[in-house]
């Protein structure tokens, strides 16, 4: 997404509960949406995702994997606790 001057997308989820391929498809759809519409995803926005669960967006200054870059982090709203290490403080969206 850097080539499009947009944030990358990442999802953090329990692998035993969701299929990685289904989550990857949601991330591709979200990235395509941003590529077409610009930086329109705000903290707290949700999308429909695997398991008929809403997944919520949070902007993070750095993703969980290299290289360091801003990401939109998607977490399933399934009621399971989120490890503190993956909770990022929201940052304001930078409109372009």
For each residue, the residues with C-beta under 8 A, 3 or more apart:
1: 4 6 7 8 9 31 34 35
2: 5 6 8 69
3:
4: 1 34 35
5: 2 96
6: 1 2 31 34 35 39
7: 1 34 39 59 69 70 71 72
8: 1 2 31 63 69 70 71 72
9: 1 27 30 31 34 71 72 73 74
10: 27 63 64 65 71 72 73 74
11: 23 26 27 55 73 74 75
12: 64 73 74 75 82 86
13: 17 18 23 75 76
14: 17 18 80
15: 18 20
16:
17: 13 14 51 76 78 80
18: 13 14 15 22 23 49 50 51 76
19: 22 23 50
20: 15 23 24
21: 24 25
22: 18 19 25 26 49 50
23: 11 13 18 19 20 26 27 49 50
24: 20 21 27 28
25: 21 22 28 29
26: 11 22 23 29 30 47 49 50 55 74
27: 9 10 11 23 24 30 31 74
28: 24 25 31 32
29: 25 26 32 33 47
30: 9 26 27 33 34 41 47 72 74
31: 1 6 8 9 27 28 34 35
32: 28 29 35 36
33: 29 30 36 37 40 41
34: 1 4 6 7 9 30 31 37 38 39 40 41 72
35: 1 4 6 31 32
36: 32 33
37: 33 34 40
38: 34 96
39: 6 7 34 93 94 95 96
40: 33 34 37
41: 30 33 34 45 57 72 93
42: 45 57 59 93
43: 57 58 59 90 93
44: 56 57 58
45: 41 42 56 57
46: 54 55 56 57 77
47: 26 29 30 54 55 57 74
48: 52 53 54 55
49: 18 22 23 26 53 54 55 74 76
50: 18 19 22 23 26 53 76
51: 17 18 76 78
52: 48
53: 48 49 50 76 77 78
54: 46 47 48 49 76 77
55: 11 26 46 47 48 49 74 75 76 77
56: 44 45 46 74 75 77
57: 41 42 43 44 45 46 47 72 73 74
58: 43 44 72 73 75 87 88 90
59: 7 42 43 70 71 72 73 88 90 91 92 93
60: 63 70 71 72 73 88 90 91
61: 70 88 91
62: 68 69 70 71 88
63: 8 10 60 68 69 70 71 73
64: 10 12 73 86
65: 10
66:
67:
68: 62 63
69: 2 7 8 62 63
70: 7 8 59 60 61 62 63 91
71: 7 8 9 10 59 60 62 63
72: 7 8 9 10 30 34 41 57 58 59 60
73: 9 10 11 12 57 58 59 60 63 64 86 88
74: 9 10 11 12 26 27 30 47 49 55 56 57
75: 11 12 13 55 56 58 82 86
76: 13 17 18 49 50 51 53 54 55 80
77: 46 53 54 55 56
78: 17 51 53
79:
80: 14 17 76
81:
82: 12 75 86 87
83: 86 87
84: 87
85:
86: 12 64 73 75 82 83
87: 58 82 83 84
88: 58 59 60 61 62 73
89:
90: 43 58 59 60
91: 59 60 61 70
92: 59
93: 39 41 42 43 59
94: 39
95: 39
96: 5 38 39
